[in-house]
Amino acid sequence: MSPYGDLVQEKDVLKQAERLLKAAADRTRLRILKMLEPGPLCVCQIVEALGLSQSAVSRHLSILCAAGLLEDEPRGKWTYYGIARPTQEEARRLLALVRCCAGEDPDVDRDRARAASEKIRSLPSCCGPKARVRRTRP
């Protein structure tokens, strides 16, 4: 056994803490976390609600997933994201802090309203009930 075992473990803990804090140290990512509190949303709903490009939203979602704060669930050709049920105590505490401290914010309220709007759900390019999957024939 290495005499440096504790040091290696400490670096891993610090690395995870750094990843968590970096993920939460961005206003857009905090808005995404707050927007997803009521339940999972499709990427297209998040894109439309935030008014950002799909690539920018995907980058933010990727960072939040890597930190263990979000989980993704593929459904057909769309991917839904929701708040993770983290196994690490640090991640649970950070999510609780976000819930508590971000509180009621006008941007978050607006984001949630946009994401839930029928207009977004009925977009032809979105995952809503009117979305159709094109089938190609051989």
GROMACS elastic network, one bead per residue, 0.5 to 0.9 nm:
[ bonds ]
;  ai    aj funct       b0    kb
    1     4     6  0.85290   500
    1     5     6  0.74614   500
    2     5     6  0.53930   500
    2     6     6  0.87588   500
    3     6     6  0.75801   500
    3     7     6  0.85133   500
    4     7     6  0.51639   500
    4     8     6  0.63280   500
    4     9     6  0.87440   500
    5     8     6  0.52247   500
    5     9     6  0.62654   500
    5    10     6  0.85945   500
    6     9     6  0.50613   500
    6    10     6  0.60206   500
    6    11     6  0.86117   500
    7    10     6  0.50025   500
    7    11     6  0.62261   500
    7    12     6  0.87149   500
    8    11     6  0.51483   500
    8    12     6  0.63889   500
    8    13     6  0.88015   500
    9    12     6  0.50924   500
    9    13     6  0.63105   500
    9    14     6  0.86415   500
   10    13     6  0.50689   500
   10    14     6  0.60981   500
   10    15     6  0.84380   500
   11    14     6  0.50080   500
   11    15     6  0.59093   500
   11    16     6  0.85282   500
   12    16     6  0.61612   500
   12    17     6  0.85583   500
   13    16     6  0.51558   500
   13    17     6  0.61578   500
   13    18     6  0.85555   500
   14    18     6  0.60318   500
   14    19     6  0.85478   500
   15    18     6  0.50420   500
   15    19     6  0.61789   500
   15    20     6  0.86621   500
   16    19     6  0.50239   500
   16    20     6  0.61702   500
   16    21     6  0.85888   500
   16    67     6  0.74039   500
   16    90     6  0.87007   500
   17    20     6  0.51201   500
   17    21     6  0.60985   500
   17    22     6  0.84845   500
   17    67     6  0.88859   500
   17    90     6  0.72819   500
   17    91     6  0.84246   500
   18    21     6  0.51861   500
   18    22     6  0.59894   500
   18    23     6  0.84491   500
   19    22     6  0.52311   500
   19    23     6  0.61066   500
   19    24     6  0.87292   500
   19    63     6  0.85165   500
   19    66     6  0.79570   500
   19    67     6  0.56360   500
   20    23     6  0.51619   500
   20    24     6  0.63664   500
   20    25     6  0.86365   500
   20    64     6  0.81459   500
   20    66     6  0.87766   500
   20    67     6  0.52443   500
   20    68     6  0.78082   500
   20    69     6  0.79332   500
   20    90     6  0.81551   500
   20    91     6  0.68869   500
   20    94     6  0.77314   500
   21    24     6  0.51641   500
   21    25     6  0.59684   500
   21    67     6  0.87167   500
   21    94     6  0.82218   500
   22    26     6  0.74650   500
   22    63     6  0.87245   500
   22    67     6  0.86698   500
   23    26     6  0.67167   500
   23    29     6  0.69737   500
   23    30     6  0.84908   500
   23    60     6  0.82873   500
   23    63     6  0.60757   500
   23    64     6  0.57353   500
   23    66     6  0.86419   500
   23    67     6  0.65506   500
   23    69     6  0.84928   500
   24    27     6  0.78044   500
   24    29     6  0.63810   500
   24    30     6  0.60781   500
   24    33     6  0.88805   500
   24    64     6  0.79997   500
   24    94     6  0.81810   500
   24    98     6  0.81847   500
   25    29     6  0.77396   500
   25    30     6  0.77091   500
   26    29     6  0.53647   500
   26    30     6  0.62615   500
   26    31     6  0.87126   500
   27    30     6  0.50479   500
   27    31     6  0.61588   500
   27    32     6  0.86616   500
   28    32     6  0.62464   500
   28    33     6  0.87100   500
   28    50     6  0.83224   500
   28    57     6  0.87238   500
   28    60     6  0.76458   500
   29    33     6  0.62179   500
   29    34     6  0.86162   500
   29    57     6  0.88925   500
   29    60     6  0.60983   500
   29    61     6  0.76660   500
   29    63     6  0.86098   500
   29    64     6  0.73101   500
   30    33     6  0.50736   500
   30    34     6  0.61909   500
   30    35     6  0.84819   500
   30    98     6  0.73175   500
   30   102     6  0.77900   500
   30   108     6  0.89108   500
   31    34     6  0.51209   500
   31    35     6  0.59471   500
   31    36     6  0.85852   500
   31    50     6  0.85285   500
   31   102     6  0.86560   500
   31   107     6  0.75423   500
   31   108     6  0.57698   500
   31   111     6  0.76498   500
   32    36     6  0.61776   500
   32    37     6  0.88013   500
   32    46     6  0.75620   500
   32    50     6  0.84495   500
   32    60     6  0.84729   500
   32    61     6  0.81773   500
   32   108     6  0.83273   500
   32   111     6  0.84723   500
   33    36     6  0.52985   500
   33    37     6  0.65218   500
   33    64     6  0.85665   500
   33    69     6  0.82375   500
   33    70     6  0.80947   500
   33    82     6  0.83610   500
   33    83     6  0.70253   500
   33    95     6  0.83209   500
   33    98     6  0.78644   500
   33    99     6  0.85383   500
   34    37     6  0.53384   500
   34    38     6  0.82961   500
   34    98     6  0.76530   500
   34    99     6  0.70298   500
   34   102     6  0.76602   500
   34   103     6  0.87402   500
   34   108     6  0.65028   500
   34   109     6  0.89684   500
   34   111     6  0.89087   500
   34   112     6  0.83072   500
   35    38     6  0.71410   500
   35    39     6  0.82473   500
   35    40     6  0.89249   500
   35    41     6  0.86467   500
   35    46     6  0.82703   500
   35   108     6  0.63568   500
   35   109     6  0.80718   500
   35   111     6  0.63924   500
   35   112     6  0.53465   500
   35   115     6  0.80530   500
   36    39     6  0.52731   500
   36    40     6  0.57041   500
   36    41     6  0.67244   500
   36    81     6  0.76741   500
   36    82     6  0.57978   500
   36    83     6  0.63431   500
   36   112     6  0.81801   500
   37    40     6  0.78186   500
   37    82     6  0.76712   500
   37    83     6  0.66649   500
   37    99     6  0.82224   500
   38    82     6  0.89692   500
   38   112     6  0.87489   500
   39    81     6  0.85697   500
   39    82     6  0.61458   500
   39    83     6  0.75956   500
   40    72     6  0.87976   500
   40    80     6  0.60083   500
   40    81     6  0.51418   500
   40    83     6  0.72616   500
   41    44     6  0.81862   500
   41    45     6  0.62759   500
   41    46     6  0.67530   500
   41    79     6  0.83789   500
   41    80     6  0.51849   500
   41    81     6  0.55476   500
   41    82     6  0.66799   500
   41   115     6  0.78576   500
   42    45     6  0.53132   500
   42    46     6  0.65431   500
   42    47     6  0.87801   500
   42    78     6  0.67110   500
   42    79     6  0.57041   500
   42    81     6  0.62979   500
   42   126     6  0.81478   500
   42   127     6  0.67548   500
   42   128     6  0.88674   500
   43    46     6  0.50960   500
   43    47     6  0.61013   500
   43    48     6  0.86350   500
   43    54     6  0.77728   500
   43    57     6  0.77528   500
   43    58     6  0.77247   500
   43    61     6  0.88482   500
   43    78     6  0.73757   500
   43    79     6  0.62465   500
   43    80     6  0.61785   500
   43    81     6  0.71769   500
   43   126     6  0.86183   500
   43   127     6  0.86804   500
   44    47     6  0.50138   500
   44    48     6  0.61420   500
   44    49     6  0.84693   500
   44    54     6  0.75743   500
   44    78     6  0.83340   500
   44    79     6  0.88330   500
   44   120     6  0.82637   500
   44   121     6  0.89635   500
   44   125     6  0.78598   500
   44   126     6  0.56166   500
   44   127     6  0.70938   500
   45    48     6  0.52321   500
   45    49     6  0.59831   500
   45    50     6  0.85362   500
   45   114     6  0.81295   500
   45   115     6  0.53117   500
   45   116     6  0.80807   500
   45   120     6  0.63673   500
   45   121     6  0.72735   500
   45   126     6  0.72350   500
   45   127     6  0.80228   500
   45   128     6  0.88972   500
   46    49     6  0.50940   500
   46    50     6  0.60539   500
   46    51     6  0.82700   500
   46    52     6  0.86222   500
   46    54     6  0.87966   500
   46    57     6  0.74544   500
   46   111     6  0.82211   500
   46   114     6  0.88025   500
   46   115     6  0.64004   500
   47    50     6  0.54250   500
   47    51     6  0.58139   500
   47    52     6  0.55936   500
   47    53     6  0.64086   500
   47    54     6  0.58192   500
   47    56     6  0.86542   500
   47    57     6  0.62409   500
   47    58     6  0.88060   500
   47   115     6  0.87917   500
   48    51     6  0.50931   500
   48    52     6  0.71128   500
   48    53     6  0.85737   500
   48    54     6  0.88677   500
   48   111     6  0.89518   500
   48   114     6  0.74291   500
   48   115     6  0.71125   500
   48   120     6  0.68176   500
   49    52     6  0.81767   500
   49   110     6  0.79829   500
   49   111     6  0.51458   500
   49   112     6  0.72947   500
   49   113     6  0.79616   500
   49   115     6  0.50153   500
   49   116     6  0.86308   500
   49   120     6  0.80386   500
   50    53     6  0.87434   500
   50    57     6  0.84001   500
   50   110     6  0.89838   500
   50   111     6  0.61942   500
   50   114     6  0.82212   500
   50   115     6  0.84972   500
   52    55     6  0.82976   500
   52    56     6  0.64626   500
   52    57     6  0.65606   500
   53    56     6  0.52834   500
   53    57     6  0.63552   500
   53    58     6  0.85916   500
   54    57     6  0.51970   500
   54    58     6  0.60126   500
   54    59     6  0.85982   500
   55    58     6  0.50265   500
   55    59     6  0.61788   500
   55    60     6  0.87538   500
   56    59     6  0.51697   500
   56    60     6  0.64452   500
   56    61     6  0.87211   500
   57    60     6  0.51417   500
   57    61     6  0.61106   500
   57    62     6  0.85182   500
   58    62     6  0.59873   500
   58    63     6  0.86389   500
   59    62     6  0.51046   500
   59    63     6  0.63911   500
   59    64     6  0.87954   500
   60    63     6  0.52288   500
   60    64     6  0.63295   500
   60    65     6  0.86724   500
   61    64     6  0.51080   500
   61    65     6  0.60826   500
   61    66     6  0.85354   500
   61    70     6  0.75692   500
   61    72     6  0.89571   500
   61    81     6  0.80440   500
   62    65     6  0.51023   500
   62    66     6  0.60652   500
   62    67     6  0.86078   500
   62    70     6  0.87051   500
   63    66     6  0.51054   500
   63    67     6  0.62753   500
   63    68     6  0.87644   500
   63    69     6  0.88714   500
   64    67     6  0.51818   500
   64    68     6  0.64477   500
   64    69     6  0.53644   500
   64    70     6  0.56566   500
   64    71     6  0.86056   500
   65    68     6  0.50241   500
   65    69     6  0.56585   500
   65    71     6  0.60187   500
   65    72     6  0.76139   500
   65    81     6  0.89877   500
   65    84     6  0.83510   500
   66    69     6  0.76100   500
   66    70     6  0.80821   500
   67    70     6  0.78047   500
   67    91     6  0.80747   500
   68    71     6  0.73791   500
   68    84     6  0.66841   500
   68    85     6  0.84699   500
   68    86     6  0.63406   500
   68    87     6  0.87278   500
   68    88     6  0.86291   500
   68    91     6  0.70673   500
   69    82     6  0.86936   500
   69    83     6  0.61412   500
   69    84     6  0.52026   500
   69    85     6  0.77470   500
   69    86     6  0.67899   500
   69    91     6  0.66927   500
   69    92     6  0.84275   500
   69    94     6  0.87740   500
   69    95     6  0.73996   500
   70    81     6  0.65180   500
   70    82     6  0.55813   500
   70    85     6  0.81373   500
   70    86     6  0.85961   500
   71    80     6  0.83508   500
   71    81     6  0.56860   500
   71    82     6  0.55110   500
   71    83     6  0.62067   500
   71    84     6  0.50538   500
   71    85     6  0.82393   500
   72    79     6  0.64816   500
   72    80     6  0.56216   500
   72    82     6  0.65573   500
   72    83     6  0.88944   500
   72    84     6  0.86527   500
   73    78     6  0.85769   500
   73    79     6  0.55586   500
   73    80     6  0.51289   500
   73    81     6  0.63179   500
   73    82     6  0.82341   500
   74    77     6  0.71288   500
   74    78     6  0.59124   500
   74    80     6  0.61812   500
   74    81     6  0.87534   500
   75    78     6  0.53460   500
   75    79     6  0.57482   500
   75    80     6  0.70762   500
   76    79     6  0.77392   500
   77   127     6  0.86036   500
   77   133     6  0.82564   500
   78   126     6  0.84229   500
   78   127     6  0.65912   500
   79   127     6  0.89937   500
   81    84     6  0.88189   500
   83    86     6  0.87777   500
   83    95     6  0.86662   500
   85    91     6  0.88720   500
   85    92     6  0.76516   500
   86    89     6  0.74812   500
   86    90     6  0.86923   500
   86    91     6  0.60172   500
   86    92     6  0.59670   500
   87    90     6  0.87785   500
   87    91     6  0.76253   500
   87    92     6  0.75642   500
   88    91     6  0.54816   500
   88    92     6  0.65221   500
   88    93     6  0.88278   500
   89    92     6  0.50873   500
   89    93     6  0.61608   500
   89    94     6  0.86099   500
   90    93     6  0.51498   500
   90    94     6  0.61697   500
   90    95     6  0.87040   500
   91    94     6  0.50368   500
   91    95     6  0.61932   500
   91    96     6  0.85744   500
   92    95     6  0.52467   500
   92    96     6  0.62332   500
   92    97     6  0.86344   500
   93    96     6  0.50325   500
   93    97     6  0.61184   500
   93    98     6  0.86475   500
   94    98     6  0.61893   500
   94    99     6  0.86332   500
   95    98     6  0.50391   500
   95    99     6  0.62027   500
   95   100     6  0.85840   500
   96    99     6  0.50850   500
   96   100     6  0.61424   500
   96   101     6  0.84917   500
   97   100     6  0.50586   500
   97   101     6  0.57285   500
   97   102     6  0.79053   500
   98   101     6  0.53405   500
   98   102     6  0.54384   500
   98   103     6  0.79001   500
   99   102     6  0.58935   500
   99   103     6  0.63219   500
  100   103     6  0.55321   500
  101   104     6  0.87233   500
  102   105     6  0.67976   500
  102   108     6  0.87619   500
  103   108     6  0.89881   500
  104   107     6  0.87821   500
  104   108     6  0.72014   500
  104   109     6  0.71938   500
  105   108     6  0.52220   500
  105   109     6  0.62199   500
  105   110     6  0.86224   500
  106   109     6  0.50907   500
  106   110     6  0.61009   500
  106   111     6  0.85307   500
  107   110     6  0.50681   500
  107   111     6  0.60332   500
  107   112     6  0.86146   500
  108   112     6  0.61430   500
  108   113     6  0.85525   500
  109   112     6  0.52484   500
  109   113     6  0.62169   500
  109   114     6  0.86734   500
  110   113     6  0.51198   500
  110   114     6  0.61412   500
  110   115     6  0.85799   500
  111   114     6  0.52039   500
  111   115     6  0.61187   500
  111   116     6  0.86227   500
  112   115     6  0.51303   500
  112   116     6  0.61750   500
  112   117     6  0.85661   500
  113   116     6  0.52293   500
  113   117     6  0.60671   500
  114   117     6  0.51091   500
  114   118     6  0.85949   500
  114   119     6  0.83085   500
  114   120     6  0.71885   500
  115   118     6  0.85483   500
  115   120     6  0.66384   500
  115   121     6  0.79861   500
  116   119     6  0.85844   500
  116   120     6  0.73939   500
  116   121     6  0.74853   500
  117   120     6  0.56293   500
  117   121     6  0.65933   500
  117   122     6  0.88748   500
  118   122     6  0.60128   500
  118   123     6  0.87251   500
  118   128     6  0.88081   500
  119   122     6  0.53893   500
  119   123     6  0.65857   500
  120   123     6  0.54689   500
  120   126     6  0.73437   500
  120   128     6  0.78048   500
  121   124     6  0.85639   500
  121   126     6  0.65202   500
  121   127     6  0.68651   500
  121   129     6  0.70349   500
  121   130     6  0.77591   500
  121   131     6  0.84947   500
  122   125     6  0.84969   500
  122   126     6  0.69995   500
  122   127     6  0.81511   500
  122   128     6  0.56166   500
  122   129     6  0.68428   500
  122   130     6  0.56522   500
  122   131     6  0.71232   500
  123   126     6  0.51142   500
  123   127     6  0.79029   500
  123   128     6  0.71360   500
  123   130     6  0.74962   500
  123   131     6  0.71537   500
  124   127     6  0.79989   500
  124   128     6  0.80693   500
  124   130     6  0.67344   500
  124   131     6  0.52508   500
  124   132     6  0.73054   500
  125   128     6  0.86733   500
  125   131     6  0.66185   500
  125   132     6  0.83868   500
  126   129     6  0.87559   500
  126   130     6  0.83182   500
  126   131     6  0.59975   500
  126   132     6  0.89048   500
  127   130     6  0.77819   500
  127   131     6  0.55489   500
  127   132     6  0.83516   500
  128   131     6  0.54165   500
  128   132     6  0.89260   500
  129   132     6  0.82431   500
